[in-house]
Amino acid sequence: MILPLALTLGEPAGIGGEITLKAWAQRDAARLPAFFVLDDPARLRRLAGELGLKVPVDAVAAPEDAASVFAHALPVLSIKLPRPVIVGKPDPGNAPAVIAAIADAVGFVKSGRAAALVTNPIQKETLYAAGFSHPGHTEYLAELAGGVTPVMMLLCQDLRVVPVTIHRSLSESIAGLNTAEIVTVGRIAAASLKRDFGIARPRLAVAGLNPHAGEAGTLGREEIDIIAPAVRELQALGIDARGPAPADTLFHAAARARYDAAICMYHDQALIPLKTIDFDRGVNITLGLPFIRTSPDHGTACDIAGKGVANPASLIAAIAIAGELAKRRVVEPTPG
């Protein structure tokens, strides 16, 4: 038995509540581990009724109560929302509760009262309007973890990708690209592949930045001056890293069979192939934290909220993977 997972409510005006209810309804078919959600129980009961979902909702006083409730009802650790939720219309007045739910969930995981953190999508613009100062979930979690270096891994059944730069504009990503950051991301990714995925000698494919990986410098020198030196440093650390490889030939089926994760230079270089391969079941894992964190690889989808059409597959996959990683860490603790 592992501890229950802590799931945050995300943006209450989005689809987080709907996919949470649907994930619980599919708990047996998907063989999901027990989880509880930090949310407003009355809101979720009302939402379940409006969507015609037969999901009983039980308020719990503490994470420790979730396991005994999970088999017959969705356990909810109550979070008070200051403003009424209007589906599809995020309200900055509820942003403090959204942020508090993340902080509380992290506290439960860090204190050993929950096995892992799973986060529903947030509406960043709404949080910014309320004074939230972080580019996104990942950076906020890194601060809550004590200022660690966060690394984002996106995965589906056939692909794992790790972007070197995350929530930066494309121009900022290119201007700020440097060898040290690529080495740090590659090192953290390789360590996670060993610890959390049981891959004894992870193989990293490192993407180039420019078309044709720079064409020997004729289409850009970043591969020569920045990326190739990073690959050599990773190799010197004993990591099986190869590249820089042209990104346009890195993601077809035969290429994917040759590596365990692709290190990509910027956000969309990583996410476009993953979402093309498996849009509905992609999962985001934050590496480099002292605890497990996963999330669905999609946004709040406020345009379809309340219509009953939201697909819970990505959240279900995020919960399942969080449970698998938590179990591995319990059964196979990190050596030394």
Backbone hydrogen bonds in HBPLUS format (Angstrom, degrees):
<---DONOR---> <-ACCEPTOR-->    atom                        ^
c    i                          cat <-CA-CA->   ^        H-A-AA   ^      H-
h    n   atom  resd res      DA  || num        DHA   H-A  angle D-A-AA Bond
n    s   type  num  typ     dist DA aas  dist angle  dist       angle   num
A0115-ALA N   A0004-PRO O   2.88 MM 111  5.80 157.6  1.93 138.5 145.6     1
A0005-LEU N   A0034-ALA O   2.95 MM  29  6.40 156.5  2.01 137.2 141.7     2
A0036-PHE N   A0005-LEU O   2.94 MM  31  6.34 156.0  2.00 169.8 172.5     3
A0006-ALA N   A0116-ALA O   2.96 MM 110  6.26 171.4  1.96 170.9 169.3     4
A0118-VAL N   A0006-ALA O   2.84 MM 112  6.10 160.4  1.88 164.4 164.2     5
A0007-LEU N   A0036-PHE O   2.84 MM  29  5.95 154.0  1.90 161.3 167.4     6
A0038-LEU N   A0007-LEU O   2.86 MM  31  6.30 154.1  1.92 165.3 173.9     7
A0008-THR N   A0118-VAL O   3.02 MM 110  6.60 150.3  2.11 154.1 163.3     8
A0011-GLU N   A0121-PRO O   2.83 MM 110  6.33 157.0  1.89 154.9 151.4     9
A0014-GLY N   A0011-GLU O   3.02 MM   3  5.40 161.5  2.05 115.4 121.3    10
A0088-GLY N   A0013-ALA O   2.82 MM  75  5.04 163.2  1.85 135.2 138.9    11
A0015-ILE N   A0300-THR O   2.99 MM 285  5.76 149.9  2.09 145.7 154.7    12
A0019-ILE N   A0015-ILE O   2.96 MM   4  6.19 172.2  1.97 170.1 170.8    13
A0020-THR N   A0016-GLY O   2.99 MM   4  6.03 143.6  2.12 142.4 152.7    14
A0021-LEU N   A0017-GLY O   3.02 MM   4  6.25 162.3  2.05 150.2 154.0    15
A0022-LYS N   A0018-GLU O   2.99 MM   4  6.24 161.6  2.02 149.8 155.4    16
A0023-ALA N   A0019-ILE O   2.82 MM   4  5.85 146.6  1.93 135.6 144.9    17
A0024-TRP N   A0020-THR O   3.04 MM   4  6.32 162.2  2.07 151.5 155.0    18
A0025-ALA N   A0021-LEU O   3.03 MM   4  6.29 156.9  2.08 145.5 152.3    19
A0026-GLN N   A0022-LYS O   3.07 MM   4  6.30 133.7  2.29 139.8 151.0    20
A0026-GLN N   A0023-ALA O   3.13 MM   3  5.17 132.9  2.36  96.4 109.0    21
A0027-ARG N   A0024-TRP O   3.05 MM   3  4.93 162.7  2.08 112.0 112.3    22
A0030-ALA N   A0026-GLN O   2.91 MM   4  5.96 159.1  1.95 158.8 164.9    23
A0031-ARG N   A0027-ARG O   2.90 MM   4  5.60 106.0  2.46 125.7 141.4    24
A0032-LEU N   A0027-ARG O   2.87 MM   5  4.95 160.4  1.91 144.2 150.3    25
A0031-ARG N   A0028-ASP O   3.13 MM   3  4.81 148.3  2.23  94.4 104.1    26
A0037-VAL N   A0075-PRO O   3.05 MM  38  6.53 160.0  2.09 151.2 154.2    27
A0077-LEU N   A0037-VAL O   2.91 MM  40  6.09 151.3  1.99 141.9 151.2    28
A0039-ASP N   A0077-LEU O   3.16 MM  38  6.33 141.2  2.32 139.9 151.3    29
A0079-ILE N   A0039-ASP O   2.75 MM  40  4.83 140.2  1.90 118.2 124.3    30
A0043-ARG N   A0040-ASP O   3.06 MM   3  5.27 118.0  2.46 102.9 117.9    31
A0044-LEU N   A0040-ASP O   3.11 MM   4  6.46 159.9  2.16 158.1 163.5    32
A0045-ARG N   A0041-PRO O   2.92 MM   4  6.18 157.2  1.97 153.4 159.8    33
A0046-ARG N   A0042-ALA O   2.97 MM   4  6.11 163.3  2.00 148.2 152.8    34
A0047-LEU N   A0043-ARG O   2.86 MM   4  6.06 157.8  1.91 148.9 155.7    35
A0048-ALA N   A0044-LEU O   2.86 MM   4  5.99 160.5  1.90 147.0 152.1    36
A0049-GLY N   A0045-ARG O   3.06 MM   4  6.31 156.4  2.12 146.7 152.6    37
A0050-GLU N   A0046-ARG O   2.98 MM   4  6.25 159.6  2.02 150.3 155.9    38
A0051-LEU N   A0047-LEU O   2.97 MM   4  6.14 149.2  2.06 150.2 158.1    39
A0052-GLY N   A0048-ALA O   2.99 MM   4  5.93 110.7  2.48 134.8 150.6    40
A0053-LEU N   A0048-ALA O   2.84 MM   5  4.87 154.3  1.91 150.0 151.0    41
A0052-GLY N   A0049-GLY O   3.24 MM   3  5.06 151.6  2.32  96.2 104.7    42
A0055-VAL N   A0053-LEU O   2.93 MM   2  5.59 131.8  2.17 105.3  91.0    43
A0074-LEU N   A0056-PRO O   2.87 MM  18  6.23 168.7  1.88 157.0 154.3    44
A0058-ASP N   A0074-LEU O   3.02 MM  16  5.96 165.3  2.05 142.9 147.7    45
A0076-VAL N   A0058-ASP O   2.90 MM  18  6.05 151.5  1.98 154.7 156.1    46
A0060-VAL N   A0076-VAL O   2.87 MM  16  5.72 157.7  1.92 138.4 140.3    47
A0065-ASP N   A0062-ALA O   3.00 MM   3  5.62 159.6  2.04 118.8 125.0    48
A0066-ALA N   A0063-PRO O   3.05 MM   3  5.49 162.7  2.08 116.4 121.8    49
A0069-VAL N   A0066-ALA O   3.06 MM   3  5.21 136.0  2.27 101.9 114.6    50
A0070-PHE N   A0066-ALA O   2.91 MM   4  5.87 150.2  2.00 161.2 168.8    51
A0072-HIS N   A0069-VAL O   3.04 MM   3  5.96 145.6  2.16 129.0 136.2    52
A0073-ALA N   A0069-VAL O   2.96 MM   4  5.77 140.8  2.12 153.5 161.2    53
A0089-LYS N   A0086-ILE O   2.94 MM   3  5.52 160.2  1.98 144.8 144.9    54
A0094-ASN N   A0091-ASP O   2.91 MM   3  5.75 165.4  1.94 127.7 131.5    55
A0095-ALA N   A0092-PRO O   3.04 MM   3  5.01 154.8  2.10 102.0 110.1    56
A0097-ALA N   A0094-ASN O   3.11 MM   3  5.51 124.9  2.43 107.9 120.9    57
A0098-VAL N   A0094-ASN O   3.18 MM   4  6.53 153.1  2.25 150.3 158.4    58
A0098-VAL N   A0095-ALA O   3.06 MM   3  5.01 115.3  2.50  96.6 112.6    59
A0099-ILE N   A0095-ALA O   2.94 MM   4  6.21 163.7  1.96 162.4 165.8    60
A0100-ALA N   A0096-PRO O   2.86 MM   4  5.98 156.7  1.92 142.9 150.2    61
A0101-ALA N   A0097-ALA O   2.94 MM   4  6.07 149.6  2.04 142.6 149.9    62
A0102-ILE N   A0098-VAL O   3.35 MM   4  6.68 150.7  2.44 141.0 147.4    63
A0103-ALA N   A0099-ILE O   3.07 MM   4  6.42 166.7  2.09 154.6 157.5    64
A0104-ASP N   A0100-ALA O   2.80 MM   4  5.96 164.4  1.82 154.4 158.8    65
A0105-ALA N   A0101-ALA O   2.96 MM   4  6.02 159.6  2.00 142.6 148.5    66
A0106-VAL N   A0102-ILE O   2.95 MM   4  6.19 160.4  1.99 153.6 158.8    67
A0107-GLY N   A0103-ALA O   2.98 MM   4  6.22 153.6  2.05 143.8 151.5    68
A0108-PHE N   A0104-ASP O   2.97 MM   4  6.34 148.4  2.08 147.7 155.9    69
A0109-VAL N   A0105-ALA O   3.09 MM   4  6.42 155.2  2.16 148.7 154.9    70
A0110-LYS N   A0106-VAL O   2.86 MM   4  6.06 171.0  1.87 159.9 162.5    71
A0111-SER N   A0107-GLY O   3.01 MM   4  6.00 146.1  2.13 141.4 149.7    72
A0113-ARG N   A0108-PHE O   2.77 MM   5  4.95 150.4  1.86 166.9 163.1    73
A0112-GLY N   A0109-VAL O   3.14 MM   3  5.25 161.7  2.17 105.9 111.2    74
A0117-LEU N   A0292-ILE O   2.85 MM 175  5.98 170.3  1.86 150.3 153.6    75
A0294-THR N   A0117-LEU O   2.95 MM 177  6.46 152.4  2.02 153.3 161.1    76
A0119-THR N   A0294-THR O   3.01 MM 175  6.55 154.2  2.08 153.2 159.5    77
A0126-THR N   A0123-GLN O   3.09 MM   3  5.56 124.5  2.41 109.8 122.8    78
A0127-LEU N   A0123-GLN O   3.22 MM   4  6.59 155.7  2.29 152.1 159.4    79
A0128-TYR N   A0124-LYS O   2.81 MM   4  6.08 157.9  1.86 157.7 164.6    80
A0129-ALA N   A0125-GLU O   3.05 MM   4  6.27 151.7  2.13 141.8 148.6    81
A0130-ALA N   A0127-LEU O   2.97 MM   3  5.08 137.9  2.15  99.2 111.8    82
A0132-PHE N   A0127-LEU O   2.92 MM   5  5.19 163.6  1.95 140.7 136.5    83
A0131-GLY N   A0128-TYR O   2.92 MM   3  5.05 162.7  1.95 109.7 113.7    84
A0140-TYR N   A0136-GLY O   3.26 MM   4  6.51 159.4  2.30 152.1 158.1    85
A0141-LEU N   A0137-HIS O   2.86 MM   4  6.11 163.0  1.89 164.1 169.2    86
A0142-ALA N   A0138-THR O   3.04 MM   4  6.28 149.8  2.14 143.5 152.0    87
A0143-GLU N   A0139-GLU O   3.15 MM   4  6.46 149.6  2.25 141.1 148.1    88
A0144-LEU N   A0140-TYR O   2.99 MM   4  6.33 162.5  2.02 152.7 157.3    89
A0145-ALA N   A0141-LEU O   2.89 MM   4  6.07 135.5  2.09 141.4 153.7    90
A0147-GLY N   A0142-ALA O   2.83 MM   5  5.33 146.1  1.95 144.7 146.8    91
A0146-GLY N   A0143-GLU O   2.93 MM   3  5.20 160.7  1.97 109.8 115.6    92
A0151-VAL N   A0287-LEU O   2.94 MM 136  4.85 157.6  2.00 137.6 137.0    93
A0287-LEU N   A0151-VAL O   2.56 MM 136  4.85 157.9  1.60 168.0 163.9    94
A0153-MET N   A0285-ILE O   2.79 MM 132  5.10 167.5  1.80 162.6 165.5    95
A0285-ILE N   A0153-MET O   2.70 MM 132  5.10 168.2  1.71 162.0 165.8    96
A0154-LEU N   A0161-VAL O   2.86 MM   7  5.30 164.8  1.89 158.0 162.8    97
A0161-VAL N   A0154-LEU O   2.82 MM   7  5.30 163.4  1.85 157.9 163.6    98
A0155-LEU N   A0283-VAL O   2.86 MM 128  5.37 157.2  1.91 150.8 158.6    99
A0283-VAL N   A0155-LEU O   2.89 MM 128  5.37 153.9  1.96 151.8 160.5   100
A0156-CYS N   A0159-LEU O   2.91 MM   3  5.43 152.1  1.99 156.1 163.1   101
A0262-ALA N   A0160-ARG O   2.97 MM 102  6.39 158.7  2.02 145.9 150.5   102
A0162-VAL N   A0262-ALA O   2.83 MM 100  6.11 154.6  1.89 167.1 164.9   103
A0264-CYS N   A0162-VAL O   2.85 MM 102  5.85 158.3  1.90 133.2 140.7   104
A0164-VAL N   A0264-CYS O   2.68 MM 100  5.96 149.7  1.76 155.4 163.2   105
A0173-SER N   A0169-SER O   2.84 MM   4  6.07 153.6  1.91 150.9 159.0   106
A0174-ILE N   A0170-LEU O   3.02 MM   4  6.25 162.9  2.05 153.1 155.9   107
A0175-ALA N   A0171-SER O   3.00 MM   4  6.11 165.3  2.02 146.5 151.3   108
A0176-GLY N   A0172-GLU O   2.89 MM   4  5.85 149.5  1.99 143.5 151.2   109
A0177-LEU N   A0174-ILE O   3.40 MM   3  5.31 156.9  2.46  98.4 104.9   110
A0182-ILE N   A0178-ASN O   3.30 MM   4  6.61 160.8  2.34 151.2 156.5   111
A0183-VAL N   A0179-THR O   2.99 MM   4  6.25 161.1  2.03 156.6 161.7   112
A0184-THR N   A0180-ALA O   2.94 MM   4  6.19 160.1  1.98 148.8 154.2   113
A0185-VAL N   A0181-GLU O   2.96 MM   4  6.15 169.1  1.97 154.0 156.3   114
A0186-GLY N   A0182-ILE O   2.90 MM   4  6.06 163.4  1.93 150.0 155.1   115
A0187-ARG N   A0183-VAL O   2.86 MM   4  5.98 158.1  1.91 151.2 157.2   116
A0188-ILE N   A0184-THR O   3.00 MM   4  6.19 166.1  2.02 153.4 156.6   117
A0189-ALA N   A0185-VAL O   2.92 MM   4  6.02 158.9  1.97 148.7 155.2   118
A0190-ALA N   A0186-GLY O   2.95 MM   4  6.07 161.1  1.99 146.4 151.3   119
A0191-ALA N   A0187-ARG O   3.04 MM   4  6.25 157.6  2.09 146.3 152.3   120
A0192-SER N   A0188-ILE O   3.02 MM   4  6.23 154.8  2.09 146.5 152.9   121
A0193-LEU N   A0189-ALA O   2.96 MM   4  6.20 157.5  2.01 151.4 157.7   122
A0194-LYS N   A0190-ALA O   3.13 MM   4  6.39 147.7  2.24 143.1 151.0   123
A0195-ARG N   A0191-ALA O   2.92 MM   4  6.15 174.9  1.93 153.1 154.4   124
A0196-ASP N   A0192-SER O   2.72 MM   4  5.38 153.8  1.79 144.9 153.5   125
A0199-ILE N   A0193-LEU O   3.08 MM   6  5.69 170.5  2.08 142.8 141.1   126
A0260-ASP N   A0203-ARG O   2.79 MM  57  5.16 163.5  1.82 137.8 143.6   127
A0261-ALA N   A0203-ARG O   3.33 MM  58  6.76 143.7  2.47 161.9 164.3   128
A0204-LEU N   A0240-ASP O   2.81 MM  36  6.13 170.1  1.82 159.3 162.8   129
A0242-ARG N   A0204-LEU O   2.92 MM  38  6.30 149.6  2.01 156.3 165.4   130
A0205-ALA N   A0261-ALA O   3.02 MM  56  6.40 164.4  2.05 155.2 160.3   131
A0263-ILE N   A0205-ALA O   2.75 MM  58  6.05 156.8  1.81 151.9 160.2   132
A0206-VAL N   A0242-ARG O   2.78 MM  36  5.90 172.7  1.79 172.6 172.0   133
A0245-ALA N   A0206-VAL O   2.84 MM  39  6.18 149.4  1.94 145.8 156.1   134
A0207-ALA N   A0263-ILE O   2.90 MM  56  6.06 175.4  1.90 167.1 168.2   135
A0208-GLY N   A0245-ALA O   2.74 MM  37  5.23 148.8  1.83 149.6 141.0   136
A0213-ALA N   A0210-ASN O   3.02 MM   3  5.03 131.6  2.26 141.4 131.7   137
A0214-GLY N   A0211-PRO O   3.00 MM   3  5.74 143.9  2.13 118.7 126.2   138
A0215-GLU N   A0212-HIS O   3.12 MM   3  5.38 165.0  2.14 117.9 117.9   139
A0217-GLY N   A0214-GLY O   2.98 MM   3  5.12 123.8  2.30 101.4 116.7   140
A0219-LEU N   A0214-GLY O   2.85 MM   5  4.52 164.6  1.87 142.6 137.6   141
A0218-THR N   A0215-GLU O   3.09 MM   3  5.46 167.5  2.10 117.8 118.9   142
A0224-ILE N   A0221-ARG O   3.06 MM   3  5.26 115.6  2.50 102.3 117.3   143
A0225-ASP N   A0221-ARG O   2.83 MM   4  5.95 173.4  1.84 169.8 171.8   144
A0226-ILE N   A0222-GLU O   2.83 MM   4  5.18 152.6  1.91 135.5 142.3   145
A0227-ILE N   A0222-GLU O   2.99 MM   5  6.34 161.5  2.02 150.2 156.2   146
A0228-ALA N   A0223-GLU O   2.82 MM   5  5.67 164.0  1.85 153.4 156.9   147
A0230-ALA N   A0227-ILE O   3.01 MM   3  5.11 119.6  2.38  99.5 115.0   148
A0231-VAL N   A0227-ILE O   3.00 MM   4  6.39 154.3  2.06 154.6 162.1   149
A0232-ARG N   A0228-ALA O   3.04 MM   4  6.34 158.9  2.08 152.8 158.0   150
A0233-GLU N   A0229-PRO O   2.98 MM   4  6.25 152.2  2.06 143.5 151.0   151
A0234-LEU N   A0230-ALA O   2.94 MM   4  6.21 159.7  1.98 153.1 158.1   152
A0235-GLN N   A0231-VAL O   2.95 MM   4  6.19 158.9  2.00 149.6 155.5   153
A0236-ALA N   A0232-ARG O   2.91 MM   4  6.16 148.5  2.01 143.5 152.3   154
A0237-LEU N   A0233-GLU O   3.09 MM   4  6.41 128.8  2.37 137.8 150.8   155
A0237-LEU N   A0234-LEU O   3.04 MM   3  5.08 135.2  2.24  96.5 109.4   156
A0239-ILE N   A0234-LEU O   3.08 MM   5  5.45 159.1  2.13 150.3 145.4   157
A0238-GLY N   A0235-GLN O   2.93 MM   3  5.12 158.3  1.98 109.2 114.1   158
A0241-ALA N   A0239-ILE O   2.89 MM   2  5.69 119.2  2.27 113.7  96.7   159
A0249-THR N   A0246-PRO O   3.22 MM   3  5.84 165.4  2.24 116.6 121.0   160
A0250-LEU N   A0247-ALA O   3.33 MM   3  5.10 169.9  2.34 105.9 106.6   161
A0255-ALA N   A0252-HIS O   3.07 MM   3  5.45 117.3  2.48 108.0 123.0   162
A0256-ARG N   A0252-HIS O   2.98 MM   4  6.20 160.6  2.02 160.8 167.2   163
A0257-ALA N   A0253-ALA O   3.28 MM   4  6.51 137.6  2.47 143.4 153.1   164
A0258-ARG N   A0255-ALA O   3.00 MM   3  5.54 162.5  2.03 116.9 122.6   165
A0259-TYR N   A0256-ARG O   3.47 MM   3  5.86 175.1  2.48 112.8 113.6   166
A0270-ALA N   A0267-HIS O   3.09 MM   3  5.58 138.9  2.27 108.6 119.0   167
A0271-LEU N   A0267-HIS O   3.00 MM   4  6.25 165.1  2.02 152.2 156.9   168
A0272-ILE N   A0268-ASP O   3.02 MM   4  5.48 165.0  2.04 136.4 140.3   169
A0275-LYS N   A0271-LEU O   2.88 MM   4  5.92 170.4  1.89 155.6 158.5   170
A0276-THR N   A0272-ILE O   2.98 MM   4  6.01 142.5  2.12 144.6 155.1   171
A0277-ILE N   A0273-PRO O   2.95 MM   4  6.12 153.9  2.02 147.7 153.7   172
A0278-ASP N   A0274-LEU O   2.99 MM   4  6.22 166.6  2.01 155.7 158.8   173
A0297-ASP N   A0282-GLY O   3.23 MM  15  5.18 140.0  2.40 137.4 127.7   174
A0284-ASN N   A0295-SER O   2.87 MM  11  5.11 176.5  1.87 157.3 158.5   175
A0295-SER N   A0284-ASN O   2.83 MM  11  5.11 130.0  2.08 142.5 152.5   176
A0286-THR N   A0293-ARG O   3.11 MM   7  5.66 158.5  2.16 145.9 152.0   177
A0304-ILE N   A0301-ALA O   3.09 MM   3  5.82 157.5  2.14 120.0 125.4   178
A0305-ALA N   A0302-CYS O   3.37 MM   3  4.91 150.5  2.47  90.1  98.5   179
A0307-LYS N   A0304-ILE O   3.22 MM   3  5.75 156.2  2.28 138.6 137.8   180
A0316-ILE N   A0312-PRO O   2.85 MM   4  6.04 164.6  1.87 163.5 168.8   181
A0317-ALA N   A0313-ALA O   2.89 MM   4  6.11 157.2  1.94 146.7 152.9   182
A0318-ALA N   A0314-SER O   2.88 MM   4  6.11 151.8  1.96 143.7 152.0   183
A0319-ILE N   A0315-LEU O   2.88 MM   4  6.14 158.0  1.93 155.2 160.0   184
A0320-ALA N   A0316-ILE O   2.93 MM   4  6.12 164.0  1.96 150.0 154.9   185
A0321-ILE N   A0317-ALA O   2.89 MM   4  6.03 166.2  1.91 152.2 155.7   186
A0322-ALA N   A0318-ALA O   2.99 MM   4  6.06 157.5  2.04 141.5 148.3   187
A0323-GLY N   A0319-ILE O   3.00 MM   4  6.23 155.1  2.07 147.5 153.9   188
A0324-GLU N   A0320-ALA O   2.96 MM   4  6.27 152.5  2.04 146.2 154.3   189
A0325-LEU N   A0321-ILE O   2.88 MM   4  6.11 164.6  1.90 157.5 160.6   190
A0326-ALA N   A0322-ALA O   2.96 MM   4  6.08 159.1  2.00 145.3 151.6   191
A0327-LYS N   A0323-GLY O   2.93 MM   4  6.08 157.0  1.98 145.5 151.8   192
A0328-ARG N   A0324-GLU O   2.94 MM   4  6.18 156.8  1.99 146.8 153.2   193
A0329-ARG N   A0325-LEU O   2.99 MM   4  6.23 157.0  2.04 148.6 154.4   194
A0330-VAL N   A0326-ALA O   3.08 MM   4  6.34 141.0  2.24 141.4 151.6   195
A0330-VAL N   A0327-LYS O   3.17 MM   3  5.11 125.2  2.49  92.8 106.8   196
A0331-VAL N   A0327-LYS O   2.87 MM   4  6.06 168.2  1.88 157.0 160.0   197
A0332-GLU N   A0328-ARG O   2.61 MM   4  5.38 158.1  1.65 147.0 154.9   198
